């Protein structure tokens, strides 16, 4: 395994750790009622745009062809506007448990889209890996959510979270080859710029409606984490991994997020460790391994040894 591939795995792991922490943090920020899902989405997009343009000043200048700007606009819709907007609104309407369960569907979307668009083969090893990862994530989330009240109708929130997974899976598959054409910072600054333009009409009315003097420092800290860690750093890491790893492998790292959420809950005294969680973690990471090895291994090769 080359150094670039190893760095790609570490980058994707780091991004999904931050995303795993971001969901409960964003939910906590919105619980007060002052900060709406739209405000959180706007903070993510506008804040990340400023950070990426500032970061680009310390990098070599890179000119983007006019025809590629249109492609970057399409990428911004799939990876940022539709993905971030749908996910944040979905979490606001649904529950963290439901959102985590639905988030495990993204690798399946990536596998199916890769087979249709990139003609990537679906081997028995990949199916086994995805099955193991999905089983582990569902066991973990369902086990953590046992006994929680589920009286509200979360159907619209669940559908929005599902659409967010499909949107992001479409991005990592359709733009797999394109992201290697430019540097990470160039791609991100233009994608977030286009996304900011799309969100500008909504921000014009939503920002003045918030009583900012009533927002606590804890909420501001949560928004900072969402913008800097859950958006700026994580999108840099994802693009680094996307350049060297297959879309199916990139999607499999989505299963890290429920693990992080569970560990955070235990550390914060909101949950306890159990054998079920240990088994879930093992299934998730073995699932990532089998999907990663899917091109080099098959059931026929294993049993013929």
N, C-alpha and C positions, 0 to 999 in steps of 0.2 A: 504494500500500500504506500503510495507516494506521500510526500510531505504536504502537497496541496490538498490531497484527499483527506488526510488526517485533520488539517486545518479546517476543511469544509465541514467535517463531522463536529468538531469543537464549536465552530461558528453556529451551526444549526442547533446544537444542544444549548448553547448560551441564549440564543434567541428565544427558544421555546421555554426555557426556565423563566425568562423575563415575562413572556406572554402568560405563563402559568400563574405568576404573581399578579399580573395586571388585572385579570378578570375580577378577583375578589376586591382588589383595591379600588377599581373603578366603580364597582357595585357599592362599596362603602361610601364613596364620594357622593353618589347619586341618592343614597338613602335619606340624606338630610332634606331633600326637596328643593334646595336652592340651585343646585347644579343639575341640569337636565341632560339626557343622553346627547342631544344636539350640541350642547355646550362642550361636553367631553370630546365629541368627535371633532368639533372645530378647533379645540385646543390642540388635539393630536396633529391635525393636518397643518394648521398655520404655524404651530410651534416647531414642528419637524421641518417645514419649509425654511424657516429662518435659520435653524441649526445647520441644515445641509448647505445652504448658500454660504454661511459663515465658515463652515468646514472646508468648502471648496476653495476659499481664498488661500488656504495653505497647501493646496494641491496644484500640480501642473494644469494649465488651462487646456481644455479639450473642446473642440468645436463639434457640434452635432449637426449632421446633415438635415436639411429641411424636411426631406421625406421621412426621416426617422423621428422627427418631432410628432408627427401624426401617430406613429406607433407608440411613442411614449405616452401620448394622450390616452390611447386605448388601454395601455398598461395601467395608467393611473386610475382609470375607471374600475378595472377589475380588482387590482391589488389594494387600492386605497379607498376610493369613494364608496363603491358597493360593498367591499369587504369590511372596512372599518365602520362605516355608517350602519350597515345591517347588523353587525355584531354588537356594537354598543347599544343600539336601540333594542336588539333582541335580548341582551342581558338585562336591560332596564325593565322589560316587560315580563321576562321569564325568570327562572331561578338559576343560580350558579350550577346546581346539579344538572338540570336539564341542558343548559348550555354546554357543559363539559361532555355530557353523553353525545350530543349532536356533533360536537367538534371532532369526535373520533371518526366521523364519516368522511373527512377530508382526504385521507390517504386512499380510500376506496374510489372517490371521484378522480383523484390523480392517476390511479392505476387504470381506470376505465378510459379516461381521456388520453392517457399516454398510448394505450393500445389502439385507439381510434385515430389519433392525430400523428403520433410519432412512430406508430407501428411497433411499439415495444411489446415484446412477447410476454404473455402471462403464463409463467411457469408454475408448477406445483409448489415450488419452494416459496414463491411470492404469495400465492394464495394462503399457504400455511402461515407465513409470517404475518400477513395482514389479519388473518383469523385469530392468531395468538395475541397480537397487539390489541385488537378490538375487544377480545374476551377479557384481557387483563384490565384495560381501561374501564370497561363496563362494570366489572367486578369491583374495582376500586371505587368508582363514583357511586354505584348503587349501594355498596356497603356503607359508604360514608353518609349517604342520604337516607338511610333507613330510619324511620320514625319521624321524619320531617313532615310537617303539614303541607299538603298539596291541594289546598282547597280552591286556589285561583285557577282560572282558565288561562293557560300560557300558550295557547295554540299559535297566536300571531308572533309572539316572541320566539317560539321554537322554529317557526317557518323562516323568520328573519336570520336566525343563527345558521340554519341549514343553507339558506341562500348565500350567506357569507362564506361558508366552506366551499360551496360550488364555485363561487366567484374567484376565490384565491387559488383553488386547484386549477381553474382555467388559466390563471395568470402564470403559474409555475410551469405549466405544460406548453402553452402557446408561445411564451417568451423565453423558453429554455435556451435557445441558440442566440437570441437577440441580446440577452444580458451580457454576453461575452464580448460584444462589440465595443462597449464603452466601460469606463471605470464605474465602480459602485457609486461614488459620490455624484458623478455626472448623471447617472440614471435616476438616482433618488431625488436630486434637487429639481430636476425637470418634472418628474412624476408628481412630487408634492406641490410644485408650482401649479401644474394643471389642475390638481385636485383642489387647491386653494381657490382657484378661479371658479370652479364649480360650486364651492361652498360659500363664496362671497355674498350672494344674494340672501342666503339664510342667516349669515352672521350679522348682516346689517340690521336685522330686526331682533335677533336673539340676545346679542351681547348687552345692549342697553337695558334689556328687561330684567337683568340679574342684579340683585342688591349686593354688590361686591363687598360692601362694608360688613355684611352679615356672614360672609364666608370665613370659616375658621382656618387657622394655620395648618391644621391637620388635613383639611380638604385641599389647600394649596400644595401641601407636600405630596398628596396623592396625585394631583394633576401633574406635578413635576415628574413623578415617577412614570406616569402614563406617557408623557411627552418624550422625556429624555431616554428612559430605559425601554419602556414598552413600545416605543415607536422609532426614535432616532437610532439607538444602538441596535435594536433587534432587526430593523430593516437592512442595516449595513451587514449584519451577520448572515441574514438569510440570503442576500444577494451573493455574498462570498461563497456560501455553500451551494447555491443554485448553479454557480459557474462550473463546478467540478463534479457534482453528484446528479444522479438521475432524478427526474421528478417524483418517481415512486418512493425513492429513499427520502427525498426532501419532505414528502407528505407524511412518511412514517414517523418523523420526529414530532408530529402533532401529539402523539401519545405521551410525550414527556410532560405535557401541560397538566393532565390530571394528577400525575405523580407529584409534581411541584405543589399543586394546590393542596393535596393531602398532607404533605410534609409541613407546609406552612400552617395548616390548621392544627396539626399536632404541636408545633412549636408555640403557637399562640394559645394553646390550651383549649382549643375548640373541638379536638378529636383525640383519639388514643390509638396507639399502634396495636396491630393485631396480625395474626398469621395470614388472614385474608389479604391484607395490604402487602405483606412480603411476597405472597404468591402472585399478586397482581403485578407488582414491580418486575418480578422475574419474567412473567409472560410478556410484558411490554418490551423489555429490552431484548429478549430472545426473538421476539417478533421483528424488531428492527434489524437484528443480525440476519435473519433468514431472508428478509426482503433485500438487504444489501448484498447477500450472497446469491440472490436469485438468478443472476446472469451467468455465474460461474458454476453453480451446482444445480442438480436436478435429482429427483427421486431415483431415476434410473442409474445415474452415476453413483449415488450413495450406496444403493443396494447391490451394485455390480462389483463393488470393491471386495 
